[in-house]
Amino acid sequence: MLSEQRHSLRGKLWELCILLPLISPLSCFTNFSQAKELIYKISEGLPSGTLIGAIGADLQLDFSVDPPLLFNLALKISQQYVNLNNTTGKLYTSASVIDRETLCQGIQGAKDCTLSLDILILPQQYFQLVKVKIVVEDVNDNKPSFLLDEIQIFVPENSPVNSRFALEQSAVDPDAGINGVQTYWLVNDFRVFTLDVEESEVGELTPILIVTGPLDRETRDEYETTIIAEDGGTPTIQGTATLRIVITDLNDNCPQFREKQVNVTLYENTTKGSHLAHLHAHDPDLGTNAQITYTYSERVPRDVRALFNLDKFTGVIKLAGKIDTSTAKFYKLTILANGPACIPAVAMVMARIIKVSSGPPMVIPRYIASEKDGVVWLPESEPATSPIAFFTVKNTAEQREKVECHLEGEGPFKLAPYKLFTDEYLLETTEVLDYEQRQVYELTLVARNSHGMVIKTFIRIQVTDENDNAPVFKQALLDLFVEENNPPNTFLAKLHATDEDSGSRGEVIYLLGSDAPRIFSLDRETGVLTVSTSLDREEKETYRFTVRALDRGSPRKETVATVIITVVDRNDNSPRFINKDFTFFVPENFPGFGEIGVLSVADADSGKNGWVALSIINGSDMFIIDTGKGALRAKMPLDREQQGTYFLWIEAVDGGEPSLSCITMVTVLLLDVNDNPPLVLFPQSNQSYLLVLPSTQPGTSITEVYAVDKDTGMNAVIAYSIIKRKGGEPESFDIDPDTGNITLRKILNDRGLCSLLVKVSDRGQPEPLHSTVLVNLFVNETASNDSYIQSLLMREEEIEIEEGPVGRQTKDPGKVEGFPCQVMLMALSATCLGLLLVVVLLTTYICCKMKRHKHNKVPRRKEVELPSKMNSEFQDADRKLMEISNI
């Protein structure tokens, strides 16, 4: 009973320990099996199904156990990025691509970004808790970016050389380490700026603008360039922004009068408020530094100031009081032009009052053009002879007094009497006005009567701007060069166009022409031209398209420029043979250094990157290759009978740095040439013979001629023929033309030596080759007298036998041709000697015949006995020769 309770308690404990790992990091199996940790490293952005690691294999678990092992993820949320095979323990990436910047959001630039997993190994008897850390390594998949498209920085014009100004709007790159921002640089430094980079204690990089030359706001008040932030990935990726460097003004200039002295003449009857003079002072500074106020010097008495009113802002002097008999006749007015922290500029106004008996002429203006506060506004589009105003001149003196009117001041204007009216004058333009050349004209209409009294009427003409100028590119044709395999969004150029119009009419936007490929982008505000993808010179080497610059006027005007982008080659293509391998068929005995074949190789790169050199890796002792043409040549004639096939490995190397190469195999097959005559192996000698019994039946195979040819094909097909017969019954023997087998055609009646001259010929082209052999057949029951047979063989030399060196050939194997002259002479000599020997032998034979009749029995017995032994020996020798023949 106690044991059953213990067993039940143990079972409940096991169940509890199985559940605890799922709800708590502590478990009953903490003492049973220690937790283990595995660390895997992967790159971000891996596709779904990529193997991360094999947990079971890495832990060296035994998969043969029963029940089998099971692997489970403790937290289901981890399945967002990984998939775990429950039976094999292999960990894979899931469909959700791991983005390191998203996974480790909030810790940008962190070197370590990990995904932690808890893996449970079940069932309980094999339980383990495995801690898995997946280190996600950074990939350069983000480009540096500036928070603002345009960055402004203000630099005082008196900044000394080497002054440093931090650009707080630095670029941001979510990638980490070397893939983050590494450097900054300017597209155009104008030779007065450069960039440096300072690194903070936490590793942040800040671009620093350094002044390298003198600045003068009055010469140039603004610099616009492009700042580029570049990361350190492979390939590098860049981000751009417009950097506008504004040169701030310093009060380094003081007002200056255009005229140091102004003379004014007025009459004592001049009306109050008349315009007397207009003083001009100029300060090239800006803002408050250029503010000018006009004041009288302290030396000018107060009553004079009251008589001549000076506008402190415009510098206009008007008559403020009435001139009477107590008024002085001459006034000297000292005018000061005051600027901030400046010594005032001084100008003198000399006012002379003339006493008259009657008043000066009166001028009444009537404006045709738009006028306000004495300023006439004329648009620059007005044509020539456009009327501006009518002036009616009235003489206050005697009615018949003549008044002269004329115009003072510079500009395309004229004043003329209007038709038949003597007191009406018309002011009009003589040319088209141009706002971009001059905006303001100041004219004075002077009316003078015969008493010398003068009245001056000041007219200020303000030219208003219109959209009459199209933007103008600095370069109508822009040649750009970019290396192929460039990173995406590579900066190409910053286009710049100017418009002389003012306001929005002079603001320029940039657009790509309709012929521009979609891979190019042009920032409409900054004119920065980029390419969104990597270029391949082998795909396209030159891009030509148009860009447009438009102003914001109405109607808009535009101009067009042409951009030519040349893709510069990089050695990114290996040489390629047209075929994977080459096979050349060459007849043997091909002359040395003859062209065996040409290896066609191409490299898609250009210049030295596309120059290809060929070399033979093996077999260079027998073959050479012409690099320029790619022709393969043999240094010496090749013999197929020595080697029929050659295998060569050819390497092609281009001229790039580093160079690229490829290898192909070349097979050289030697075609047979009929350069070997047949070689007779049997019979071995022209002096050998074979005993043929007279009783041999027709059709019996007597012997054979056996020959071989080192050539191949038809050059090695052998034909046998008997070309000459001598002695006995030579017509009794036939030879098989294909096998060389010699058979008996008919019954042999005669005894003695029969010689057959057999021609062994191949069937080669263009000329067959042949050899000859002498087959000697001794027809007799026995060969009892070997010396006698040998003497007969010697006499058979008169048969013309070709025993020249191997390789001697004739033109036609079917024809029997005469032997050379030397052989003929030898044959004739041998024939004469043979005839003499025949006579001697016949005489001897007759004598022996007569003796044989007398002793008939005894000789016959010897004739039968002697050959029997010799015949046995000859048959043994013949059998050996036949064995050789069969071989």
NORSUL-V440075 format. One record per backbone hydrogen bond with DSSP energy under -0.5 kcal/mol. CO is the residue of the C=O (numbers start at 0). NH is the residue of the N-H. E is the energy in kcal/mol with one decimal. If there is no record, write none. Layout:
# NORSUL-V440075
((CO | NH | E) (CO | NH | E))
This chain:
# NORSUL-V440075
((0 | 4 | -1.8) (1 | 5 | -2.2) (2 | 6 | -2.5) (3 | 7 | -2.3) (4 | 8 | -2.6) (5 | 9 | -2.5) (6 | 10 | -1.9) (7 | 11 | -2.1) (8 | 12 | -2.1) (9 | 13 | -2.1) (10 | 14 | -2.1) (11 | 15 | -2.4) (12 | 16 | -2.3) (13 | 17 | -1.5) (14 | 18 | -1.6) (15 | 19 | -2.0) (16 | 20 | -0.8) (18 | 21 | -1.2) (18 | 22 | -0.6) (19 | 22 | -1.5) (19 | 23 | -2.3) (26 | 29 | -1.5) (27 | 30 | -0.7) (28 | 32 | -3.4) (35 | 130 | -4.1) (37 | 132 | -3.0) (39 | 134 | -3.5) (41 | 136 | -3.6) (42 | 45 | -0.8) (46 | 49 | -1.2) (49 | 92 | -1.9) (52 | 54 | -0.8) (52 | 90 | -3.2) (53 | 57 | -2.5) (54 | 58 | -2.0) (55 | 60 | -2.5) (56 | 59 | -0.9) (60 | 62 | -0.8) (61 | 64 | -0.7) (69 | 121 | -2.8) (71 | 119 | -3.1) (73 | 75 | -0.5) (74 | 77 | -1.3) (75 | 78 | -1.7) (76 | 79 | -1.7) (77 | 80 | -1.5) (77 | 81 | -1.6) (80 | 93 | -2.3) (82 | 84 | -0.5) (82 | 91 | -3.1) (83 | 85 | -0.7) (84 | 88 | -2.1) (85 | 70 | -2.1) (88 | 54 | -2.4) (89 | 84 | -2.6) (90 | 51 | -3.6) (90 | 52 | -1.3) (91 | 82 | -2.8) (92 | 48 | -2.4) (94 | 96 | -0.9) (96 | 98 | -0.6) (97 | 44 | -2.4) (97 | 99 | -0.7) (98 | 101 | -0.6) (98 | 102 | -3.0) (99 | 103 | -2.5) (101 | 104 | -1.2) (103 | 106 | -1.8) (106 | 109 | -2.1) (108 | 176 | -0.5) (110 | 112 | -0.5) (112 | 135 | -3.1) (113 | 115 | -0.5) (114 | 133 | -2.7) (116 | 118 | -0.5) (116 | 131 | -2.9) (117 | 73 | -2.8) (118 | 129 | -3.1) (119 | 71 | -2.3) (119 | 121 | -0.6) (120 | 127 | -1.1) (121 | 69 | -3.1) (122 | 125 | -2.0) (123 | 126 | -1.3) (127 | 120 | -2.6) (127 | 129 | -0.6) (128 | 35 | -1.7) (128 | 130 | -0.6) (129 | 118 | -3.0) (129 | 131 | -0.6) (130 | 37 | -3.3) (130 | 132 | -0.5) (131 | 116 | -3.2) (131 | 133 | -0.5) (132 | 39 | -2.8) (132 | 134 | -0.7) (133 | 114 | -2.3) (133 | 135 | -0.7) (134 | 41 | -2.5) (134 | 136 | -0.8) (136 | 43 | -2.0) (138 | 140 | -2.6) (144 | 171 | -2.9) (148 | 241 | -3.1) (150 | 243 | -3.4) (152 | 154 | -0.5) (152 | 245 | -2.6) (154 | 247 | -1.9) (155 | 158 | -1.6) (156 | 214 | -0.5) (159 | 162 | -1.5) (162 | 210 | -2.3) (164 | 208 | -3.3) (165 | 167 | -0.9) (167 | 169 | -2.0) (171 | 144 | -2.0) (173 | 108 | -0.8) (175 | 178 | -1.8) (176 | 179 | -1.9) (177 | 231 | -1.5) (179 | 231 | -1.2) (182 | 229 | -2.5) (184 | 227 | -2.9) (188 | 191 | -2.0) (188 | 192 | -1.4) (191 | 211 | -2.6) (191 | 212 | -1.0) (193 | 209 | -3.0) (195 | 207 | -3.6) (197 | 199 | -0.5) (197 | 205 | -2.7) (199 | 202 | -1.6) (203 | 199 | -2.8) (205 | 197 | -2.4) (206 | 166 | -2.6) (207 | 195 | -2.6) (207 | 209 | -0.5) (208 | 164 | -2.5) (209 | 193 | -1.6) (209 | 211 | -0.5) (210 | 161 | -4.1) (215 | 218 | -1.1) (215 | 219 | -2.8) (220 | 246 | -2.1) (222 | 244 | -3.5) (224 | 242 | -2.9) (225 | 186 | -2.4) (226 | 240 | -1.6) (227 | 184 | -2.0) (228 | 238 | -2.5) (229 | 181 | -2.7) (229 | 182 | -1.8) (236 | 230 | -2.1) (238 | 228 | -3.0) (240 | 226 | -2.5) (241 | 150 | -3.6) (241 | 243 | -0.6) (242 | 224 | -2.5) (242 | 244 | -0.7) (243 | 152 | -2.2) (243 | 245 | -0.8) (244 | 222 | -2.4) (244 | 246 | -0.6) (245 | 154 | -2.8) (245 | 247 | -0.8) (247 | 156 | -1.7) (249 | 251 | -2.8) (255 | 281 | -2.4) (259 | 347 | -2.9) (261 | 349 | -2.9) (263 | 351 | -2.9) (265 | 353 | -2.6) (266 | 269 | -2.5) (270 | 273 | -1.5) (273 | 275 | -0.5) (273 | 318 | -2.2) (276 | 316 | -3.0) (279 | 257 | -2.3) (281 | 255 | -1.4) (285 | 288 | -1.5) (286 | 289 | -1.6) (287 | 290 | -1.0) (292 | 337 | -3.2) (294 | 335 | -3.7) (296 | 299 | -1.9) (298 | 300 | -0.6) (300 | 304 | -1.9) (301 | 305 | -2.1) (302 | 306 | -1.5) (303 | 307 | -2.6) (306 | 308 | -0.7) (306 | 319 | -3.2) (306 | 320 | -1.0) (308 | 310 | -0.6) (308 | 317 | -2.2) (309 | 311 | -0.6) (310 | 314 | -2.2) (311 | 293 | -3.0) (314 | 278 | -2.7) (315 | 310 | -2.5) (315 | 317 | -0.5) (316 | 275 | -2.7) (316 | 276 | -1.5) (317 | 308 | -2.3) (317 | 319 | -0.6) (318 | 272 | -3.6) (321 | 323 | -0.5) (323 | 326 | -1.6) (328 | 352 | -2.5) (330 | 332 | -0.6) (330 | 350 | -2.6) (331 | 333 | -0.6) (332 | 334 | -0.7) (332 | 348 | -2.8) (333 | 296 | -2.4) (334 | 346 | -2.3) (335 | 294 | -2.2) (335 | 337 | -0.6) (336 | 344 | -2.2) (337 | 292 | -1.9) (338 | 341 | -1.7) (344 | 336 | -2.6) (346 | 334 | -3.0) (347 | 261 | -3.0) (347 | 349 | -0.5) (348 | 332 | -3.0) (348 | 350 | -0.8) (349 | 263 | -3.6) (349 | 351 | -0.6) (350 | 330 | -2.9) (351 | 265 | -2.8) (353 | 267 | -2.3) (361 | 363 | -0.5) (361 | 393 | -3.5) (362 | 364 | -0.6) (363 | 391 | -2.7) (365 | 389 | -3.4) (369 | 376 | -3.0) (371 | 374 | -1.6) (373 | 375 | -0.5) (373 | 459 | -1.4) (374 | 371 | -2.3) (375 | 377 | -0.6) (375 | 461 | -3.5) (376 | 369 | -0.7) (377 | 463 | -2.7) (378 | 381 | -1.7) (381 | 432 | -0.6) (382 | 385 | -0.8) (385 | 428 | -2.0) (387 | 367 | -2.6) (387 | 368 | -2.2) (388 | 426 | -2.9) (389 | 365 | -3.0) (390 | 392 | -0.6) (390 | 424 | -2.2) (391 | 363 | -3.1) (391 | 393 | -0.5) (393 | 361 | -4.3) (393 | 395 | -0.6) (397 | 400 | -1.6) (401 | 449 | -0.7) (403 | 447 | -3.1) (405 | 445 | -2.8) (407 | 443 | -2.9) (410 | 412 | -2.3) (411 | 429 | -2.8) (411 | 430 | -0.8) (413 | 427 | -2.2) (415 | 425 | -3.1) (416 | 418 | -1.0) (417 | 420 | -1.9) (419 | 421 | -0.6) (420 | 423 | -0.7) (422 | 392 | -2.2) (423 | 417 | -2.5) (424 | 390 | -2.7) (424 | 426 | -0.5) (425 | 415 | -1.8) (425 | 427 | -0.6) (426 | 387 | -3.5) (426 | 388 | -1.3) (427 | 413 | -2.3) (428 | 384 | -1.5) (433 | 436 | -0.9) (433 | 437 | -2.3) (438 | 462 | -3.6) (440 | 442 | -0.5) (440 | 460 | -3.3) (442 | 458 | -3.4) (443 | 407 | -3.1) (443 | 445 | -0.7) (444 | 446 | -0.5) (444 | 456 | -2.5) (445 | 405 | -2.2) (446 | 454 | -2.4) (447 | 403 | -3.4) (448 | 451 | -1.7) (452 | 448 | -2.4) (454 | 446 | -2.7) (455 | 457 | -0.5) (456 | 444 | -3.2) (458 | 442 | -3.4) (458 | 460 | -0.6) (459 | 375 | -3.3) (459 | 461 | -0.6) (460 | 440 | -2.6) (460 | 462 | -0.6) (461 | 377 | -2.5) (463 | 379 | -2.0) (465 | 467 | -2.4) (471 | 497 | -2.4) (475 | 561 | -2.9) (476 | 478 | -0.6) (477 | 479 | -0.6) (477 | 563 | -3.0) (479 | 565 | -3.0) (481 | 567 | -2.7) (482 | 485 | -0.5) (486 | 489 | -0.6) (489 | 530 | -1.7) (492 | 494 | -0.6) (492 | 528 | -3.5) (495 | 473 | -1.9) (497 | 471 | -2.7) (501 | 504 | -1.2) (502 | 505 | -1.4) (503 | 506 | -1.0) (503 | 551 | -1.2) (506 | 551 | -0.7) (508 | 549 | -2.6) (510 | 547 | -3.7) (512 | 515 | -1.7) (516 | 519 | -1.5) (518 | 531 | -3.5) (520 | 529 | -2.6) (522 | 526 | -2.2) (523 | 509 | -1.9) (526 | 494 | -3.2) (527 | 522 | -2.3) (527 | 529 | -0.5) (528 | 491 | -3.0) (528 | 492 | -1.3) (529 | 520 | -2.8) (530 | 488 | -1.1) (530 | 489 | -1.3) (534 | 484 | -3.2) (535 | 538 | -0.8) (535 | 539 | -2.5) (540 | 566 | -3.0) (542 | 564 | -3.1) (544 | 562 | -3.2) (545 | 512 | -3.0) (546 | 560 | -2.4) (547 | 510 | -2.6) (548 | 558 | -1.8) (549 | 508 | -2.9) (556 | 550 | -2.1) (558 | 548 | -2.5) (560 | 546 | -2.6) (561 | 477 | -3.0) (562 | 544 | -2.1) (562 | 564 | -0.5) (563 | 479 | -3.2) (563 | 565 | -0.6) (564 | 542 | -2.6) (564 | 566 | -0.6) (565 | 481 | -2.1) (565 | 567 | -0.7) (567 | 483 | -2.4) (569 | 571 | -2.5) (575 | 601 | -2.8) (579 | 664 | -0.8) (581 | 666 | -3.1) (583 | 585 | -0.6) (583 | 668 | -3.0) (585 | 670 | -3.2) (586 | 589 | -0.8) (590 | 593 | -1.7) (593 | 595 | -0.7) (593 | 633 | -0.7) (596 | 631 | -3.3) (597 | 599 | -0.7) (598 | 600 | -0.6) (599 | 577 | -2.6) (601 | 575 | -3.3) (605 | 608 | -1.2) (606 | 609 | -1.2) (607 | 610 | -0.6) (607 | 654 | -1.1) (610 | 654 | -1.1) (612 | 652 | -2.6) (614 | 616 | -0.6) (614 | 650 | -2.9) (618 | 621 | -1.2) (618 | 622 | -1.9) (621 | 634 | -3.0) (623 | 632 | -2.9) (624 | 626 | -0.8) (625 | 629 | -3.1) (625 | 630 | -0.5) (629 | 598 | -3.0) (630 | 625 | -3.1) (631 | 595 | -3.2) (631 | 596 | -1.0) (632 | 623 | -2.7) (633 | 592 | -4.3) (637 | 588 | -3.5) (637 | 639 | -0.6) (638 | 641 | -1.0) (638 | 642 | -2.2) (643 | 669 | -2.7) (645 | 647 | -0.5) (645 | 667 | -2.9) (647 | 649 | -0.6) (647 | 665 | -3.4) (648 | 616 | -3.0) (648 | 617 | -0.7) (649 | 663 | -2.4) (650 | 614 | -1.9) (650 | 652 | -0.5) (651 | 661 | -1.7) (652 | 612 | -2.9) (659 | 653 | -2.6) (661 | 651 | -2.9) (663 | 649 | -2.8) (664 | 581 | -2.5) (665 | 647 | -3.2) (665 | 667 | -0.6) (666 | 583 | -3.0) (666 | 668 | -0.7) (667 | 645 | -2.1) (667 | 669 | -0.5) (668 | 585 | -2.8) (668 | 670 | -0.6) (670 | 587 | -2.9) (672 | 674 | -2.6) (677 | 679 | -0.6) (678 | 680 | -0.5) (678 | 707 | -2.5) (681 | 705 | -2.7) (684 | 687 | -0.9) (687 | 775 | -0.6) (689 | 777 | -3.0) (690 | 692 | -0.5) (691 | 779 | -2.0) (692 | 695 | -2.0) (693 | 747 | -0.7) (696 | 699 | -1.6) (699 | 701 | -0.6) (699 | 743 | -2.3) (702 | 741 | -3.2) (703 | 705 | -0.5) (705 | 680 | -2.7) (705 | 681 | -2.0) (707 | 678 | -4.1) (711 | 714 | -1.3) (712 | 715 | -1.9) (713 | 716 | -0.8) (713 | 762 | -1.3) (715 | 717 | -0.5) (716 | 762 | -0.8) (718 | 760 | -2.7) (720 | 722 | -0.7) (720 | 758 | -3.6) (723 | 756 | -3.4) (725 | 754 | -3.5) (728 | 731 | -2.1) (729 | 732 | -1.5) (731 | 744 | -4.5) (731 | 745 | -0.6) (733 | 742 | -2.2) (735 | 739 | -2.4) (736 | 719 | -2.3) (739 | 704 | -2.5) (740 | 735 | -2.6) (740 | 742 | -0.5) (741 | 701 | -2.8) (741 | 702 | -1.3) (742 | 733 | -2.4) (743 | 698 | -4.1) (746 | 748 | -0.5) (751 | 778 | -3.2) (753 | 776 | -3.3) (754 | 725 | -2.1) (755 | 757 | -0.8) (755 | 774 | -3.2) (756 | 722 | -2.8) (756 | 723 | -1.2) (757 | 759 | -0.6) (757 | 772 | -2.2) (758 | 720 | -1.6) (758 | 760 | -0.6) (759 | 770 | -2.9) (760 | 718 | -3.3) (764 | 673 | -0.6) (768 | 761 | -2.9) (770 | 759 | -3.7) (772 | 757 | -2.9) (772 | 774 | -0.6) (773 | 775 | -0.7) (774 | 755 | -2.8) (774 | 776 | -0.5) (775 | 689 | -1.7) (776 | 753 | -3.3) (776 | 778 | -0.8) (777 | 691 | -2.9) (777 | 779 | -0.7) (778 | 751 | -2.8) (783 | 785 | -0.7) (784 | 788 | -1.7) (785 | 789 | -2.8) (786 | 790 | -2.0) (787 | 791 | -1.8) (788 | 792 | -2.4) (789 | 793 | -2.1) (790 | 794 | -1.7) (791 | 795 | -1.0) (793 | 796 | -1.3) (794 | 797 | -1.2) (795 | 798 | -2.1) (798 | 800 | -0.7) (800 | 802 | -0.9) (801 | 771 | -0.7) (804 | 807 | -1.7) (807 | 769 | -0.8) (810 | 767 | -0.5) (811 | 814 | -1.0) (814 | 816 | -0.7) (819 | 823 | -2.2) (820 | 824 | -2.6) (821 | 825 | -2.2) (822 | 826 | -2.8) (823 | 827 | -2.7) (824 | 828 | -2.4) (825 | 829 | -2.5) (826 | 830 | -2.4) (827 | 831 | -2.5) (828 | 832 | -2.3) (829 | 833 | -2.5) (830 | 834 | -2.9) (831 | 835 | -2.3) (832 | 836 | -2.4) (833 | 837 | -2.7) (834 | 838 | -2.5) (835 | 839 | -2.1) (836 | 840 | -2.9) (837 | 841 | -3.2) (838 | 842 | -2.3) (839 | 843 | -2.4) (840 | 844 | -3.1) (841 | 845 | -2.7) (842 | 846 | -2.1) (843 | 847 | -2.4) (844 | 848 | -2.2) (845 | 849 | -2.2) (846 | 850 | -1.9) (847 | 851 | -2.2) (848 | 852 | -1.7) (849 | 853 | -0.9) (850 | 854 | -2.0) (852 | 855 | -0.6) (854 | 858 | -1.3) (855 | 859 | -1.3) (856 | 860 | -1.6) (857 | 861 | -1.8) (858 | 862 | -2.8) (859 | 863 | -1.7) (860 | 864 | -1.8) (861 | 865 | -2.7) (862 | 866 | -0.9) (863 | 867 | -0.8) (864 | 868 | -0.9) (865 | 868 | -0.6) (865 | 869 | -1.4) (866 | 870 | -3.9) (867 | 871 | -1.4) (868 | 872 | -1.8) (869 | 873 | -2.8) (870 | 874 | -2.4) (871 | 875 | -1.8) (872 | 876 | -2.3) (873 | 877 | -2.9) (874 | 878 | -2.3) (875 | 879 | -2.0) (876 | 880 | -2.2) (877 | 881 | -2.5) (878 | 882 | -2.0) (879 | 883 | -2.1) (880 | 884 | -2.4) (881 | 885 | -2.5) (882 | 886 | -1.8))
